[in-house]
């Protein structure tokens, strides 16, 4: 622990400044309605993919459904901009067109389970932890913000992400360790599922062990150095590194019940999605774009790769009939994506380029194509370019 009571690790933002900004966000929440431009369209039917990134992750993230079902989440655009953060030393490459290390709050994808953004005030917000616990607890926002806080960088991925897609982003999250709260409540033996509900009653469930195994699972109140925007879960949401959001990232969270998978089946599981869905190793080519026309000579191929909980060890680029090792930026922590680039001697003609990643355990990203349901897609991002 740090001298001020925060868990050791990345220092937290200044509490007084954060509270001032949070008060301003409270005013925004009071007037929030349907925020942002619809990116994918109208709210899909309940059989559609549950998201899993920005919230429901900013990332990062479908929140699940009510017992009666409220349909699958609609994906909407950004609500407000957030100031840029400085990437950790060596984690950001100077390659035009590559995804920045931190995804701007206004650009972090959203996969929502609510038609309208819930309007929750700090004064009204409470979190209840109950079920298979020794000491049920209820805390308010004023109690939450006085708890030990930390910041942790996490890449969120939607379970609907397909190779090369945009439903992924990296942000810095500010909050308190969820494991500490659960231990204070006293998790009882056999409670293998944590069911979380938002202010509208949406429910999602995650294996209790995934919260208690030492990863920095957060009850988050801020992102990218600012309080959570309403569209990303203000006043509080859950961020659990390493799992798709439809099993973890509950925005506007107000209720946590310790139970079992046998006793309670969450909305998305009833719809055929997995009970537990670790984010799969993946990589993406950001530059060049598929269909691009490139001038012959030296060219740069670049992008990002991620494998939460393990980290990226290597990235390879397929071009001209063979695989070539890419150069990597520094790894911030195993829960974030890692930038990479490859200098290519581009010759005239049509070319197929693809990318694959290897994690720090030696596991290589598979080329086998699998769709998102029930636990996330697989396959290699592949593009076609013309060199002239």
N, C-alpha and C positions, 0 to 999 in steps of 0.2 A: 504493500500500500504506500501511496505517496504521503507526505507529511500533512496534506490537507484532507486526507481520507479517501482520495480517489484511488481506484485500482491502478497499479503500475502499468505503464504502456504509453501510448501517445497522449500527450497532455490534452485536457479538455479546454474548451473555449472559456473565456472569462464569464463567470456566472452572472455578474451584475449586468454586463452588456447583453448577455443572452436573454435575461429576463426582460430587459427593456425592449428588445426586438420581439420577444414573445408576446408582449402586451400589444404591440402593433399588429402582430399576426392574429391575435384574438379579435381585433376589430375587423380584419379582413374576413375571418371565419364567420362573423356575425352577418355579413352581407353576401356571402358566397352562395351562388346558385349552381347552375350547370356551367362548369368552367372549361375553357379551352375549346379548341377546334377538334371535331371528330376526325380521327385519322383513318380508322378502319370502317366506320359506318355505324349503323344502328345496332342496338344491343342484340347479340345473337340469341338463338334459342338455347334452352338448357343443355342440349346435346352438343353444343359447340365447345371448343377448347376452353378450359379454365385459364387464365393467364398465369402469371407467376412472376412478374418482374416488378417493376416499380411498384408497386403496390397493388397490392391490395392488401410490391415492391416497389416504387418508383421506381421495380424493379422492380420494386420492385417487387402490383402483385395480387393476384386473385385472392380474394378473401373467403371464398366459399359461398355457400348458400344457406338459406334458412331451412328449417325442417320441411316446410312446404315447398321450398324451391323458389328462387327469385330470378331464375334465368342465369345464363352465363354472363361474365363481365363484358361491359362495353369498353372499348379502348378509346381514350380521349387524349387530346393534346395538352401542352403545357399550360400552367396557370400563371406562373410568374417567373421572372429570371432570378438567378442567384449569383452572387459575386464569384469570380473565378478563384480557384485555390491554386496554390503553388504545389506542383507535384513533388513527391519525395526525390531526393538526389538520385539522378541517373535513371529514373523511371519513365521519363518522357523523351522521345526521340524527336529531332528536328526534321521531320519528314512531312512535307505539305500533303494534306489530305488524310493523314492517319487520324484515327480516333484519339482525341485528347485523353490523357490519363484520367482526369475527372470529367464525367459527363455533367454539363450544366444542368441545374435543377429544371430549367425550362425545357430541356431537351430529353431528360430521362423519361423513358417510355412509361406509359400507364396502362394497366389492365384492370379496370374497375369492375366491381360487382354492384355498384350503386348507380342508378340513373341520374340522381342529383347528388352533388357533393354534400355529405352531412355537415350540418352546422352545429358544432359542439363547442361550448364555452369552457374556459378553464375552471370557472366556478362550478359548473354542472358536472364536469367530468369526474368519474370515479372508476377505479379498477377493482373488481371483486375476484379473489382467488379462492376457490372452494372445491368441493368434491372429495376425493380421496386424499385429504390432508388432515394433519393433526390440529392445525390452528387456522381456520378460515380467516382471511384478512381482507380489508377494504382500504384502499388508499386514495387520497385525492391528489389533484395536480400540485398543490402546494407542498404536500409530503413527497411526491415523486421528485420534484426538482431539487430537493434538499438531500437526496440520496447521492452516494458516490457515483460520479459520472466518468465516462471515458469516451474517446472517439476511435472509430475503427473503419478502415476503408474496406468496402465490400462490393464486389461485382454481382449484380442481380441479373438473372436470366429468366425469361418467361418460358413455361413449359411448351408454349406454342412456337418458340423460336425454331427456325429452320436454318440450316447452314447458310451463312452469308446474310442473314436477316438483321433487322434493327431492334428486335425485342431483347436487348441486353444493354447494360450501362453500368458505369462504376461511379460510386459516390462515397463521401465521407459521412458516416452516421454518428450521431451524438446521443448517448443515452446511458442507462444503467443496466448492469448485467441481469438478465432475466433469471438466471440460475440462482442468484442470491435471493430474489423474491420468493422463488419456489421453495428454497430451503428454509426460509423463514416461516413459510406456511407449513412445512413438514410433510414432504411427499411420502405417502404410505407405500409399503411394498405392494407390488403388483400393478401400480398405476402406470401403465405403459403408454398412455396417450394423453396429450394435453390438447383439449378442445378450446379454441379461442372464438369469441363472438364479438362482432362490432356493434356499434350503437344501434344499428338497424336489425340486429339479430342474425346476420350472416354467420355461418360457422365453418371453420376449417380445423383440421387436426394434424398434429405432428407427434412423432414418437418422443416420449419424454426424455429418453436417453440423448436425443439430438440436442436438447437444450442443456442437459446436465453434464455432457461429456468434456467440457473444458473449452469448447469453442466460444467465441465472443457473440453469443446470442443476446440481442439487445431489446429492451423496451425503449424505443428511441423517441426523442422529442425534438430532434434537429437533424438537418442534413446540409452538407456543404457549407458549414459554418453559420447557418441561420436556423431559426425555428422551422419545424415542418410547415410547409404550405398546406392549406386545407385539402388540396387535391392529392397530397401524399400522406394524409392520415392525421393531420392536426386534431387534437393535441398530442396523441401518442399512438405509436404503431409498433409492430414487431418486425425485427430483421434477424433472420437466422442464416448465417453463412452456410453455403453448401447444399441447400435444398431449394427446389422450385417453390415459388411463392404460393401456389395453390395449396400447399401443405403447411405454410408457415407465416407468410407475411400479411398478417391481419392489420389493416388500417382502422383508425378510429376505434381501437380495441377497448372494450369495457368489461369483459368477462373472460376468465380462464377457469376451466374446470378440469381437474385431474380425474381421469377415468380410465377405461380400457378400450382397446379396439373392438373387443367382443361386445361390450356393453353399448357402444355408441358408434354409429356409422355416419360419417360426415357427408355433406351434400355431394362433393365431387367423387368420393369413393362410391356412393350409391349410383353415380352416373358412369361408372366404369373406369375411373382414374385410380392410380396407385395410392395405397395408404402412405407410403414413404417414397419420395422421389429425389434422390441425390442429383445435383446438377452434373451433367455429363461433360467430359473433356471436349473442348471445342476450339476452333480457330476460324479466323475470318480475314479475307483479303479486303483491305480498304482502298488501296491504290495499286494498280489502275482499276477502274470499274470495268465490268464486263461489257464488251462491245467497243471498248476504247480503241482509237487509232494512235499508235505510238511511233515516234520517229526512231528509225534504226540507230543502234549504238547503245551506250550505257543507259540503263533504265533502272528504276527502283520499284520493287514490289514490297508492299508493307501492310501491316495490319496488327491485329491483337489476337491473343490466345489466352484461355483460362481453364483452370481445373481447381475449383475451390477445395480447400482443406489439404491439398497436396502441393499445388503450385506447378508452374511450367518449367521443365528442364531444357527442352529443345523444341525448335520449330523447323520444319523442312518444307521447301517449296519445290513443287514438280514443274519443270519446264524443259523443253527440248528433249523429252524422252527419259529424263532421270530426275532423281531427288537431290536437292542441294540444301545444305545447312544454312539457316538464316542467322543473323546476328540479333541478339536479344538485348532489350533494355534491362535495367535492374529490376528485380522482383521486389515490390513493396512489402507485401505479405502474401501468404498462400491463398488468401481469400479474394485477391484482386486479379484482374487481367494483366497481361504482360505484352508490351509492344515488341514488335520484331520488324526486321527488314532484310531484303536480299538484293544485292546488286546484280542485275541481269544484263548480259550482253545480247541485246535484242537483235535478231536477224529478220530480214523481210519475210513476210508470209503470215499465215494464220497460226495462232498458237493457243494451246490449252494450258492453263495454269491452275494448279490446285495447291492446297496447303494442308498440313497435318501437324499435330502437336504431340509431344511426349511429356508425361508428368514426371515428378521427381521420384516416383516408385518404378519408373520404367514402362508404364502402361502407355501404349501408342493409340492414338485416336483411330477408330475404326472407319473403314471406307464403306461398310455395310449401311445401306439406307433404311432408316426406320422412321416412321411418322411419329408425331408427338404423343399420341395416346398409346399406352396409359402413363408413361413415365418419361417423356422427352424424346426428341429426335436425335438421330445419329447420321453420319455421312460427312463427306469432305466438301468444303466450299470450293467450287470450280468455276472458273471464268474463261471466256474466250476473248482474245484481243487480236488486233491486226497490226503488224509492224510494216511501216512504209518507208 
